[in-house]
């Protein structure tokens, strides 16, 4: 089974909410045989990489604890 992380980020109230991003990922995941997604989120600007959730995601990828990274948009 693939180990998946869903990364959610919202920096302004005008952008898609975190629950809406999660819902979009969950709708597409079965089409790609992705199950049991562990979600990590940030609620701040993407201008810096110094975000708690982003750091958690990159650490898990570097430690090979993740096979698939799911996100609502690539700029998230």
NUMI-575294 format. One line per 3 residues: number of its first residue (from 1); their letters; for each residue x, y, z of C-alpha. Coordinates in Angstrom, 2 decimals, always signed. Example, Ala and Ser with C-alpha at 12.3 -4.5 7.8 and 13.67 -1.06 7.14 Angstrom:
BEGIN
1 = as = +12.30 -4.50 +7.80  +13.67 -1.06 +7.14
END
This chain:
BEGIN
1 = xxx = +0.00 +0.00 +0.00  +1.27 +3.46 -0.87  +2.02 +5.81 +2.01
4 = xxx = +0.42 +9.14 +1.14  +0.58 +12.62 +2.58  -2.00 +15.25 +1.74
7 = xxx = -0.58 +18.76 +2.13  -3.13 +21.51 +2.71  -2.30 +25.23 +2.86
10 = xxx = -4.42 +28.34 +3.04  -2.88 +31.80 +3.29  -5.93 +34.04 +2.79
13 = xxx = -9.66 +33.76 +3.33  -10.17 +34.21 -0.43  -8.47 +30.89 -1.18
16 = xxx = -10.00 +27.43 -0.95  -10.50 +26.40 +2.66  -8.54 +23.52 +4.13
19 = xxx = -11.66 +21.26 +4.26  -12.41 +22.04 +0.59  -8.83 +21.15 -0.38
22 = xxx = -9.07 +17.91 +1.58  -12.36 +17.04 -0.09  -10.87 +17.62 -3.56
25 = xxx = -7.94 +15.32 -2.76  -10.26 +12.63 -1.38  -12.36 +12.70 -4.54
28 = xxx = -9.35 +12.09 -6.79  -7.35 +9.71 -4.60  -9.39 +6.54 -5.35
31 = xxx = -8.92 +7.10 -9.09  -5.17 +6.76 -8.49  -5.47 +3.88 -6.00
34 = xxx = -4.41 +6.09 -3.09  -5.85 +5.31 +0.34  -5.13 +6.19 +3.97
37 = xxx = -3.86 +9.70 +3.37  -2.24 +11.42 +6.34  -2.98 +15.14 +6.20
40 = xxx = -0.60 +17.92 +7.18  -1.68 +21.53 +6.95  -0.43 +25.10 +7.21
43 = xxx = -2.50 +28.23 +7.55  -0.01 +30.88 +6.49  +1.69 +32.47 +3.50
46 = xxx = +3.72 +30.40 +1.09  +6.34 +33.14 +0.74  +8.62 +31.23 +3.07
49 = xxx = +9.52 +27.57 +3.43  +9.71 +28.08 +7.19  +6.27 +26.60 +7.85
52 = xxx = +5.70 +23.80 +10.34  +3.58 +21.63 +8.05  +5.84 +22.16 +5.04
55 = xxx = +8.88 +21.18 +7.12  +7.10 +18.01 +8.29  +6.27 +17.06 +4.70
58 = xxx = +9.82 +17.61 +3.41  +11.32 +15.66 +6.33  +9.06 +12.67 +5.69
61 = xxx = +9.87 +12.70 +2.00  +13.61 +12.90 +2.68  +13.31 +10.04 +5.19
64 = xxx = +11.41 +8.01 +2.58  +8.30 +7.83 +4.78  +6.05 +8.93 +1.94
67 = xxx = +5.41 +7.39 -1.47  +2.85 +9.92 -2.73  +2.31 +13.61 -2.03
70 = xxx = -1.19 +14.91 -2.74  -2.05 +18.59 -2.87  -4.92 +20.71 -4.13
73 = xxx = -2.66 +22.79 -6.38  +1.07 +22.77 -7.01  +1.38 +26.25 -5.50
76 = x = -0.02 +24.97 -2.21
END
